[in-house]
């Protein structure tokens, strides 16, 4: 657990600040567990950075890093368009001044490309994540929402049908219905990217002639000429 989190006296915090503290503590605990269970502690499946704090020193804006396999685009422009996969995805979370309240939902926005029917792929609201948090209720914790987005990325959770609550990106939703689902592309294993080959391994070997072997007889022959 982050020692900085524990320095706050919960009794002295306002209701909003107490909520911000609780959300921070839960999110930090989640990321600490992921780090402890990761094969590479430097690359846990979920981690966070605090981008902004309020006057009390409590986070009001985060950046979440997901290290999972997810679809970040599609190949070409002619159907069926195969998915393109990526393994590192960055998302910002902004907690408005009226958070938490019925009209003060957190704003989730991806800063990297994500191809998912519930995440806006292009346009002025590019990256916006539709969590349908109103149906989840205002008591949905930040931790639970972060975990829900992880399920989005893995395509374990998505809504592509053109019915309520409606997809965030209609183009991606159409691709899911008409191209991805028929080809089984929404089901993919969580494998890791293959490591890139070192530059010296990717270059062809240059054949060279062996240097002539110098013997004492050759040296004496040169000296006597």
C-alpha positions as CSV (number, residue, x, y, z in Angstrom):
1,X,0.0,0.0,0.0
2,X,1.2,3.5,-0.9
3,X,2.5,5.2,2.3
4,X,1.3,8.6,1.0
5,X,-2.3,7.4,1.0
6,X,-2.2,6.4,4.6
7,X,-1.0,9.8,5.9
8,X,-4.5,11.3,5.4
9,X,-6.8,11.5,8.4
10,X,-10.2,10.4,7.2
11,X,-12.0,12.2,10.0
12,X,-10.7,15.5,8.8
13,X,-11.8,15.1,5.1
14,X,-14.9,16.4,3.5
15,X,-17.4,13.9,2.1
16,X,-16.0,14.5,-1.4
17,X,-12.4,14.2,-0.3
18,X,-13.2,11.1,1.7
19,X,-14.6,9.6,-1.5
20,X,-11.5,10.6,-3.5
21,X,-9.3,9.0,-0.8
22,X,-11.3,5.8,-0.8
23,X,-11.2,5.5,-4.6
24,X,-7.4,6.2,-4.6
25,X,-6.8,3.5,-1.9
26,X,-8.8,0.9,-3.8
27,X,-7.2,1.7,-7.1
28,X,-3.7,1.6,-5.6
29,X,-4.5,-1.8,-4.0
30,X,-5.7,-3.2,-7.3
31,X,-2.6,-2.1,-9.1
32,X,-0.3,-3.3,-6.3
33,X,-1.8,-6.8,-6.5
34,X,-1.4,-6.8,-10.3
35,X,2.2,-5.8,-9.9
36,X,2.8,-8.5,-7.3
37,X,1.2,-11.2,-9.5
38,X,2.9,-10.1,-12.7
39,X,5.7,-12.1,-14.3
40,X,7.4,-8.8,-14.9
41,X,6.7,-6.4,-12.0
42,X,7.8,-3.5,-14.3
43,X,4.9,-4.3,-16.6
44,X,1.8,-5.1,-14.6
45,X,-1.5,-5.6,-16.5
46,X,-2.9,-2.5,-14.8
47,X,-1.0,0.5,-13.4
48,X,-1.7,4.2,-12.8
49,X,-0.2,7.6,-12.8
50,X,-1.7,10.6,-11.0
51,X,-1.9,13.5,-13.4
52,X,-3.7,16.1,-11.2
53,X,-4.5,16.6,-7.5
54,X,-6.8,19.0,-5.6
55,X,-5.7,21.4,-2.8
56,X,-5.8,18.5,-0.3
57,X,-3.4,16.5,-2.4
58,X,-6.0,13.9,-3.5
59,X,-6.1,12.7,-7.1
60,X,-8.7,14.2,-9.4
61,X,-7.2,13.0,-12.7
62,X,-5.5,9.6,-13.4
63,X,-3.8,8.0,-16.3
64,X,-4.4,4.2,-16.4
65,X,-2.1,1.9,-18.4
66,X,-3.5,-1.4,-19.5
67,X,-1.1,-4.1,-20.8
68,X,-3.4,-6.5,-22.4
69,X,-4.0,-7.7,-26.0
70,X,-6.8,-5.7,-27.6
71,X,-7.9,-4.6,-31.1
72,X,-6.6,-1.1,-32.0
73,X,-7.8,-1.0,-35.7
74,X,-8.6,-3.0,-38.8
75,X,-6.6,-3.9,-41.9
76,X,-7.6,-2.3,-45.2
77,X,-11.0,-0.9,-46.3
78,X,-12.6,-3.9,-48.0
79,X,-14.6,-6.5,-45.9
80,X,-13.7,-8.7,-44.3
81,X,-11.2,-6.5,-42.5
82,X,-9.0,-8.4,-40.1
83,X,-8.2,-6.9,-36.7
84,X,-4.9,-5.2,-35.8
85,X,-3.8,-5.9,-32.2
86,X,-1.9,-3.8,-29.7
87,X,-0.6,-4.5,-26.2
88,X,-0.3,-1.2,-24.4
89,X,-3.3,1.2,-24.0
90,X,-3.4,4.5,-22.1
91,X,-6.6,6.0,-20.7
92,X,-7.3,9.2,-18.7
93,X,-9.8,9.4,-15.9
94,X,-11.1,12.9,-15.0
95,X,-13.2,13.3,-11.8
96,X,-15.4,16.4,-12.1
97,X,-16.0,18.8,-9.2
98,X,-19.4,17.3,-8.6
99,X,-18.1,13.7,-8.4
100,X,-19.6,11.6,-7.0
101,X,-23.2,12.5,-7.9
102,X,-25.9,11.5,-10.4
103,X,-24.6,14.1,-12.9
104,X,-21.0,13.9,-11.9
105,X,-19.8,10.7,-13.5
106,X,-16.1,10.2,-14.1
107,X,-14.9,10.8,-17.7
108,X,-12.9,8.0,-19.2
109,X,-11.0,8.8,-22.4
110,X,-8.4,6.6,-24.2
111,X,-5.3,8.4,-25.4
112,X,-4.3,5.5,-27.6
113,X,-6.4,3.9,-30.4
114,X,-9.0,1.3,-29.4
115,X,-11.3,-0.4,-31.8
116,X,-14.3,-1.3,-29.6
117,X,-18.1,-0.6,-30.1
118,X,-18.3,1.1,-26.7
119,X,-15.3,3.4,-27.2
120,X,-15.3,6.2,-29.8
121,X,-12.7,5.5,-32.4
122,X,-12.6,8.8,-34.3
123,X,-14.1,12.3,-34.3
124,X,-14.2,15.1,-31.8
125,X,-15.0,12.7,-28.9
126,X,-12.3,10.2,-30.0
127,X,-11.4,7.8,-27.2
128,X,-14.5,8.5,-25.1
129,X,-15.6,5.4,-23.2
130,X,-19.3,4.7,-22.7
131,X,-19.6,2.8,-19.4
132,X,-23.4,3.3,-19.1
133,X,-22.6,4.2,-15.5
134,X,-26.1,5.7,-14.9
135,X,-27.5,2.2,-15.1
136,X,-24.7,1.0,-12.8
137,X,-25.6,3.7,-10.3
138,X,-23.6,6.5,-8.7
139,X,-22.1,4.0,-6.2
140,X,-20.1,2.2,-8.9
141,X,-16.5,2.5,-7.7
142,X,-13.6,3.7,-9.7
143,X,-12.0,0.4,-9.3
144,X,-15.0,-1.5,-10.7
145,X,-15.1,0.8,-13.7
146,X,-11.4,0.4,-14.4
147,X,-11.9,-3.4,-14.3
148,X,-14.9,-3.1,-16.6
149,X,-12.8,-1.3,-19.1
150,X,-10.3,-4.1,-18.9
151,X,-13.1,-6.5,-19.9
152,X,-13.9,-4.2,-22.8
153,X,-10.3,-4.4,-24.1
154,X,-10.3,-8.2,-23.9
155,X,-13.7,-8.2,-25.7
156,X,-15.2,-10.1,-22.8
157,X,-17.8,-7.3,-22.6
158,X,-19.2,-5.3,-25.5
159,X,-22.5,-4.0,-26.8
160,X,-22.7,-3.9,-30.6
161,X,-26.4,-4.3,-31.3
162,X,-28.2,-1.1,-32.3
163,X,-30.5,-1.1,-29.4
164,X,-30.4,0.7,-26.0
165,X,-28.0,1.6,-24.5
166,X,-26.6,1.8,-28.1
167,X,-23.0,1.5,-29.2
168,X,-20.7,4.5,-28.7
169,X,-19.2,3.9,-32.2
170,X,-21.6,2.7,-34.8
171,X,-18.9,2.0,-37.4
172,X,-17.1,-0.3,-35.0
173,X,-20.4,-1.9,-33.9
174,X,-21.2,-2.7,-37.6
175,X,-17.8,-4.3,-38.1
176,X,-18.3,-6.4,-35.0
177,X,-21.7,-7.6,-36.1
178,X,-21.0,-8.2,-39.8
179,X,-17.3,-9.1,-39.9
180,X,-15.8,-9.9,-36.5
181,X,-18.5,-12.2,-35.0
182,X,-18.9,-14.3,-38.2
183,X,-15.1,-14.8,-38.3
184,X,-14.6,-15.3,-34.6
185,X,-12.4,-12.3,-34.2
186,X,-14.0,-11.1,-31.0
187,X,-12.5,-14.2,-29.3
188,X,-8.8,-14.0,-29.0
189,X,-6.2,-15.3,-26.5
190,X,-4.2,-13.0,-24.2
191,X,-0.9,-13.9,-25.7
192,X,2.2,-11.7,-25.6
193,X,3.9,-10.0,-28.6
194,X,6.9,-11.7,-29.9
195,X,10.2,-9.9,-29.0
196,X,11.7,-8.0,-31.8
197,X,14.9,-9.5,-33.2
198,X,18.2,-7.5,-32.5
199,X,19.4,-5.5,-35.5
200,X,22.4,-7.6,-36.0
201,X,20.2,-10.7,-36.3
202,X,18.0,-9.2,-38.9
203,X,21.0,-8.3,-41.2
204,X,22.3,-10.9,-43.6
205,X,25.7,-12.3,-42.8
206,X,28.4,-11.0,-45.1
207,X,30.7,-13.7,-46.4
208,X,34.4,-12.9,-46.0
209,X,37.5,-14.7,-47.1
210,X,39.7,-16.2,-44.3
211,X,42.9,-14.3,-43.6
212,X,46.0,-16.2,-44.9
213,X,47.7,-18.1,-42.1
214,X,51.2,-16.7,-41.5
215,X,53.8,-19.4,-40.8
216,X,57.6,-19.2,-39.9
217,X,58.5,-20.6,-43.3
218,X,56.6,-17.8,-45.1
219,X,58.3,-15.2,-42.9
220,X,61.8,-16.6,-43.8
221,X,60.9,-16.7,-47.5
222,X,59.9,-13.0,-47.5
223,X,63.1,-12.0,-45.6
224,X,65.4,-13.9,-48.1
225,X,63.8,-12.3,-51.2
